[in-house]
Amino acid sequence: MEEPRLLHDVTDSVATVVIRHPAKRNAMTAAMWRALPPLLEALAADPGVRALVLTGADGTFCAGADISTLTGSPEEAQRLAVRAEEALAAFPKPTLAAVHGHCVGGGTQLAAACDLRFAEEGALFGVTPARLGIVYPASATRRLVSLVGPATAKYLLFSGELIDAERALRTGLVDEVLPAGQLGKRVSEFTATLTARSLLTQAAAKEFANGRPGREEHWAAQARGSGEAAEGVAAFLQRRAPRFTWTPPASA
């Protein structure tokens, strides 16, 4: 039986992280939860990476946590998931969850920590701690509320019911729903758009949107020294594609 693991590669400035655990619908083992933060840290530090896609192998995204591997206390198991979730939310470049099949429990927790979520028709979403008597983490609850609002967050958390991709789109849990077989193509096209845009703009917008305080002067200084605006204006006037080159400083 294949070992559960996180796969990754970098192609055309896009890092793709694939959750693979075929025996359990890509449920995250304790080892996989632990492996995600250092993997994200390495990809964030790679200047060749300008965006990240998180997805699942073999037609499903992630069915949650593989409870059979979480041998410690429930609190310790939850801490593993929260550390992974927060590492994903803090990734300094645009992130996109490409969802097909089941996206349940810890899978939804990870998808919600991405900046954007594209789903294929037939995908199912659920937040299921009420089925197990688990208190959902405060950070994950706040993130869910920020996406779908308090009423839908309560519906999902109180009931543990699964919702389809169309309802997820209506409530704001996902940004786009694609016909069967079209998700990969759309993700490739959209990430190509992302990598053609200014990473300076994206990184600053991500921090501002996520509410990180006291960073206005930092980003003003980055903008002044970057040359991004001059390149953008010159490209517009010359009717050519801009060549944005700013990358995050190590201390950012």
N, C-alpha and C positions, 0 to 999 in steps of 0.2 A: 504494500500500500504506500502511495506517495506521501512523503513527509509534508505536513502543513507548513506553508512558508509565504513570505512576501517576495514577489518577483519585482524587478524594476529594470528599466532601460531608459536611455536618453536618445531621442531622435529629433532632429530639427529643432533643437532648443527646448523640447518638451519632455519632461520626465514623466514616465508612466509607472505607477505603482499598482501591482495586481495582487489582490488577495486570493490565495489559492489554498483551498482545503476541500477537495472534491467530495470526501466522505461525509461532510457535515454542511453542505451548501455554503461553503466558505466562511463558516463560523470562525471567529478569532480565538486561537488558543492563547494561553498565558504567554507563551514564548513569542507569539506574533504581536501581542499588545506591547511586550517589552521591546521588540525589535523596531517598532515603527518610529519612536522618537529619534533614535540615533540615525536611522536611515534618512529621515526628513532633515535632520541637521546637516548631514553630508550633502544632500541634494541642494539645500538652501545655500551652502557655501560654494557650490559649483558655479562659476561665472557663466558657464555654457548653458545653464538651466534658466529659462525665462518664464516657465509656467509648469504646472504639475497637474496630472490627471490621476485620480484614484478610481479604480474599477475592480471588478471581480472576474474570476475565470469561469469559463464553461457555463455561461448563460445565467449566472446569478451574481448579485453584488456581495451581500454578506448577511447571513441569517442570524447575526448576533454574536454572542460569546459561546465558546465551547465549554460549557459548565464542567464537563468531566475533567478538564485540565486545570481548573481553578481550585487548587487544593488548599489554599489558605482561607482566611476568614472572608466573608462577603465584603467587608470593608476594604481589605487588601485587594480583592479582585476589582472592586470599583475604582480604587486608586489607579490601578494599571490602565483601565479604560479611560479615566479622566486625563492621565498624563499623555496618553496617545492623542486624545481629542484635542487637548490644549496645544500640543506640539503641531498638530495639523492646522488649527486655527491661527497659530502664530507664524506659520510659514510665510516668509516675506514677499512672495511672488503670487500671482493669481493661481488659484486652485479650483479644480472642477471635478465633481463626482459624476462619473458616467454609469448610470444605474440601469441594470436589466434584472429581471427576476425579482427575488426577494431582497428587500432592504429593511431589515427588522432589528429592533433592539439596538445592540451596539453598532449594527450597520447604519441605522438611521442616525445614531450619535456621530459617527464618522462623516456621513454625508452632510449633516447639518453643519459640521465644522469647516467644510469647504466653502469657498466664496460663492460657487455656483453649482447647480445640480441639473443635469440633463438626464431624462429618463426615456426608456423605450416603452411603447405601448405594452401593456401586460405586466409592468412592474408593480410590485405591491410594497407598501410602506407601513410600518407599525412601530410604536413605542410601547414595549410590553412589560415593564417592571411590575405592573399590578398583577400580572399572571403568576409572579413568583414571590410577591410580598416584599419587593425591594424598593427602597426609597431612591428615586432617580436623582442623580447629582444636581446640586443647585446650579452649577455652571451650565450643564447640558439643558436644564429646564429653562434657564434664561435665554439660552441660544435658540431653543425651539420657539419660545414665546416671541422672540424678535423676528422670527421668520413667518410664523403663521398666526400670531395674535393669541391672546389668552384663551379665547373660547375654543378654538381648534386645538390648542395645546392641551387644554383640560380634557377635551373629548378623547384625544389620543392617549393621554396618560391615565385617565380614569378608567377607560374601557379596555385598553390593550387591543382594540380592534384594528384590523388591517384596512387600509384604503388604497384605491387604485391610482394609477398615474394621473388620470384626468382630474380626480378630486385633489390630488396633491398639487397639481398645477393651479387649480382654482384657489386653493388656500395659501399659495405662496411657498409651499415646501419644495417645489421644483420650478425651474425657470423655463424649460422647454420639454415637450413630449414629442418623440419622433416615432414614425411608423416602424413596424418590425423590419429589422435589417438595415435601418438608416442611422442608427445611433453612432456607430464608429465613424462613418463618413462625416456626419455633422460635427462630431467632436474634433476630428482632424481639421476641418475647415475653420472652426471657431478658434481653436488654439493657434492656427496659423495667423489668424487675425490678431490674437492677443500678442503673439511674439513680434508682430510688426509694429505694435504701438510702443509708446514710451513707457519703459519700466519705472522711470521716475514718477510719472503721473500715477501709474497703477499702485506703486508701493505707498505713496503718500495718501492716495484715496483710500486704500485699504486700512491704513492706520486711523485716518479720520473717521471712516465709516464704522470701524470697530470701537471707537471711543477712547483711543489711547490719548491721555491728556499731555499737555505741555510740549507738543512736538511741532508747533507752528514755526518757530524760529529755525529748528533743525532742517525742516523741509524747505524753508525759504533760502537758507544757506546752500543746501544741495542744489536747488534750482539755479541760483546765481552762478554757481561754479560748473554747472553741468554742460552748458551749451545746447541743451535739448530744445529750448524754445527757438533759438536762432536756427537750428537745423530744421525744425518743423516749419517755420515761416519760409525759410529759403526753399525747402522742398515744395511747399504750396505754390510759391511764386514761379518756380521753375517747372511746375507740373510733373514732378517726379515723386517716387516713393521716398519717404524720409529714411535716414539711416541713424536711428537712435542708438547710442553707445553707452549710456549711463548704466553702471552697475552699482549695487549697494556697497558702501564702504564696510570694512570688516567690523567697525565699531557701531554700526547702525543697529 
